[in-house]
Structures are given as C-alpha cells and as structure tokens.
Amino acid sequence: MGSDRDNRIKQQLEILNDEIGPVSRTLIDYSAKTNRLFNNVLNSIKVEPKDIVQISDETGLDSKKVLWILAGLVKYGKAEQISNKSGYMKYRAKQEK
C-alpha cells in the first residue's frame, strides 16, 4: 500500500514521461555507475582517514577521479577534510546521525 506522497510522485513521473519521454538507459546506467564510485570512495574513508593517493590505491580509481568524487562528498556533507601537518590532506566520512 503506497502513501499519498508516493502516489503524488508516481503521478508526477507519469506526467514527465508523457511530456519528455522516459529516462534513457544510458542516463540510468551512468547514474548507477557514478553512485557505485561515490560509495566505493566513501566506504574507503569510513574506517580511517585517508589521503587521495591511499584512496586511489584502494579503489583502483585515478587520483583525479578520486578528487572529483571527494569534492562532491564534501560539498554534500558526506565527507570532511582533515588537516595533516605531515603530508597530503586527508578525508574521512562524516558520521550519519
């Protein structure tokens, strides 16, 4: 049984599909891949703070991609920077409340 809010969202999606068509498979796949990458980086910094090189090594992602993902995680409050006197900036996941 869906809530009133769920029903309104479903109706709005149906209207959008009628007006502009359904979301393309390419966009759905891109979004899923991006979410997996963000989760991989976030999981990497949940246990202990790490710098970009460490995250890159652990996830297998290019350091530029890791930096891009970290910028998004910091912007949206999922991660934070930690000053490190002896090297690169470190990042850690923020604790969810």
Summary of the structure (lengths in Angstrom):
residues: 97
radius of gyration: 18.2
end to end distance: 28.4
largest distance: 56.7
contacts: 217
relative contact order: 0.12
helix: 60%
strand: 10%
